[in-house]
Amino acid sequence: MSAACRAPQRLNRTRSRSRRRTALAAAGAAVAALVLSACGSGGISGGSGNTNFITGKDGIATVKKGERDAAPDLSGTTVDGKKLDVADYRGKVVVINVWGSWCPPCRAEAAGFVKVAKDNAGKGVQFVGINTRDTSTEPARAFEKQYGVTYPSLYDPTGKLMLRFKKGTLNPQAIPSTLVIDREGKLAARSLQALSEDRLREMLDPVVAEK
């Protein structure tokens, strides 16, 4: 093959690699923007504009029953390699905790989450973690073993599940973030910072009490 024929092929390969790099960079930037305050104390955002939630001084945002948005599709593979779909828990109150093994605030809140999950297991409450930004499942499994976490966690290393939440809803914007989904599969409450055991109960109990 002549050099004239080879040159366009090389150019096409170069352009293809460049497009792939651009796409990967764009995806990474989107996730980075979403978790800008990652592994920190989180932030407080009020219910302004087109949002329908109110954020209290404690940083917990809530939405009245009847005004809530449906939770997005949260399905995939757990850190243990099993299939999980949060929609299968419809009829239960679901607590979603976004965490990473590398995140100090996540480690600080872990024991409280384990205790509250155990205390509410008989009340129709299911805890589900979303493990993100761990490069493999090994550190995530080690985290669960260290803190005695028995509830499942979806493995989401690039933050794709977090990006499924619509803007203006109770969407996770930091690591850790915690969401409470009501029995109808709708977003009822959110915190964008690590929670003590008491504050987790404060966030969860009103939704559990709903009829």
C-alpha positions in Angstrom: 0.0 0.0 0.0 1.4 3.4 -0.9 2.2 6.1 1.7 -0.6 8.2 0.2 -3.1 5.5 1.1 -1.7 4.9 4.6 -1.7 8.5 5.6 -5.5 8.9 5.6 -5.8 5.7 7.7 -3.4 7.0 10.3 -5.3 10.3 10.3 -8.6 8.6 10.8 -7.2 6.5 13.7 -5.8 9.6 15.3 -9.1 11.4 15.0 -10.9 8.3 16.4 -8.6 8.2 19.5 -9.0 12.0 19.9 -12.8 11.7 19.9 -12.7 8.8 22.5 -10.4 10.9 24.7 -12.8 13.9 24.4 -15.8 11.8 25.3 -14.1 10.3 28.3 -12.9 13.7 29.5 -16.5 15.1 29.1 -17.9 12.2 31.2 -15.3 12.6 33.8 -15.9 16.4 34.0 -19.7 15.7 34.5 -19.1 13.4 37.4 -16.5 15.7 38.9 -18.9 18.6 38.7 -21.6 16.5 40.3 -19.4 15.6 43.3 -17.5 18.9 43.5 -17.8 18.8 47.3 -16.9 15.1 47.4 -15.9 13.6 50.7 -16.4 16.8 52.6 -19.1 18.2 54.9 -21.4 18.6 52.0 -23.5 21.7 51.5 -27.0 23.2 52.0 -29.2 24.1 49.1 -32.6 25.6 49.6 -35.8 24.9 47.8 -35.8 27.7 45.3 -36.5 28.1 41.6 -38.3 25.1 40.2 -37.5 22.8 43.2 -40.3 21.6 45.4 -38.2 20.9 48.5 -37.3 22.8 51.6 -33.9 22.5 53.3 -33.8 23.0 57.1 -31.0 24.5 59.2 -29.9 20.9 59.8 -29.1 20.5 56.1 -31.9 17.9 55.6 -34.1 18.7 52.6 -37.6 17.3 52.6 -40.6 17.2 50.2 -44.2 17.0 51.2 -46.1 13.8 50.4 -48.0 14.4 47.1 -45.3 16.7 45.7 -42.4 14.3 45.4 -40.6 13.2 42.3 -40.1 9.5 41.4 -36.7 8.1 42.0 -34.8 7.2 38.9 -33.7 3.8 37.8 -31.2 2.6 40.4 -30.2 -0.9 39.2 -27.0 -2.7 38.5 -24.4 -5.0 40.0 -23.5 -4.9 43.7 -20.0 -4.9 45.1 -20.6 -8.6 45.7 -21.3 -9.2 42.1 -25.1 -9.7 42.4 -27.9 -8.0 40.5 -30.0 -5.4 42.3 -32.8 -3.1 41.4 -34.1 -0.7 44.0 -37.5 -0.7 42.3 -37.9 -4.3 43.7 -38.2 -2.7 47.1 -41.4 -0.8 46.2 -43.7 -0.8 49.2 -40.8 -0.3 51.6 -39.0 2.8 52.7 -35.6 2.8 51.1 -32.5 4.6 52.4 -29.9 5.3 49.8 -26.4 6.1 51.0 -23.7 7.2 48.5 -20.3 6.4 49.8 -16.7 5.5 49.0 -14.2 3.5 51.0 -11.7 6.3 50.5 -14.0 8.9 52.2 -13.3 9.8 55.9 -16.9 11.2 56.5 -18.3 7.9 55.0 -16.3 5.9 57.6 -17.4 8.2 60.3 -21.1 7.6 59.6 -20.9 3.9 58.8 -21.5 2.5 62.3 -24.6 4.7 62.8 -26.0 3.5 59.5 -25.5 -0.1 60.4 -27.3 0.4 63.7 -30.3 2.3 62.2 -30.6 -0.3 59.4 -30.7 -3.1 62.0 -33.2 -1.3 64.2 -35.6 -0.6 61.3 -35.3 -3.9 59.5 -38.7 -5.0 60.9 -40.4 -1.8 60.0 -40.4 -2.2 56.3 -37.1 -0.2 55.8 -34.4 -1.3 53.4 -30.9 0.3 53.2 -29.0 0.3 49.9 -25.5 1.8 49.4 -24.1 3.2 46.2 -20.4 2.7 46.2 -18.7 5.2 43.9 -15.2 6.2 42.8 -13.5 3.1 44.2 -11.3 1.7 41.4 -12.3 -1.9 42.3 -14.7 -3.7 44.5 -12.0 -5.0 46.8 -11.7 -1.9 49.0 -15.5 -1.6 49.1 -15.9 -5.1 50.4 -13.1 -4.5 52.9 -15.0 -1.4 54.1 -18.2 -3.4 54.5 -16.4 -6.1 56.5 -14.7 -3.6 58.7 -17.9 -1.8 59.7 -20.2 -4.8 59.6 -22.4 -3.5 56.7 -24.8 -6.3 55.8 -27.1 -4.3 53.4 -26.2 -4.4 49.7 -24.4 -1.6 47.8 -24.5 -1.0 44.1 -21.0 -0.6 42.5 -20.9 2.6 40.6 -17.3 3.6 40.1 -17.9 6.4 37.6 -21.0 7.9 39.2 -23.4 7.0 36.4 -26.2 6.3 38.8 -25.8 9.7 40.5 -26.2 11.3 37.1 -29.6 9.7 36.6 -31.2 12.0 39.1 -33.0 14.9 37.4 -31.8 18.5 38.1 -34.1 20.2 40.6 -35.0 17.1 42.4 -33.5 15.6 45.6 -30.4 14.5 43.8 -27.1 13.5 45.4 -24.4 16.1 44.9 -21.7 15.1 47.3 -20.1 12.1 48.8 -21.5 11.1 51.2 -25.1 11.8 50.3 -28.2 10.1 51.8 -31.7 9.9 50.3 -34.9 8.5 51.7 -37.3 7.0 49.1 -40.9 6.6 50.3 -43.1 3.5 49.9 -44.3 4.7 46.5 -40.8 5.0 45.1 -40.6 8.8 45.4 -37.8 11.0 46.8 -38.8 12.2 50.3 -35.7 13.5 51.9 -32.0 14.2 51.3 -28.8 15.1 53.1 -25.6 16.2 51.4 -23.3 15.6 54.4 -22.3 12.9 56.8 -25.1 12.0 59.2 -24.8 11.0 62.9 -27.1 8.2 64.1 -29.5 10.7 65.6 -29.8 12.9 62.5 -30.3 9.8 60.3 -33.2 8.8 62.5 -34.5 12.4 62.4 -34.5 12.1 58.6 -35.9 8.6 58.3 -38.6 8.4 61.1 -41.1 10.8 59.5 -41.2 8.8 56.3 -41.5 5.5 58.1 -44.4 7.0 60.1 -46.4 7.9 56.9 -49.5 6.0 56.1 
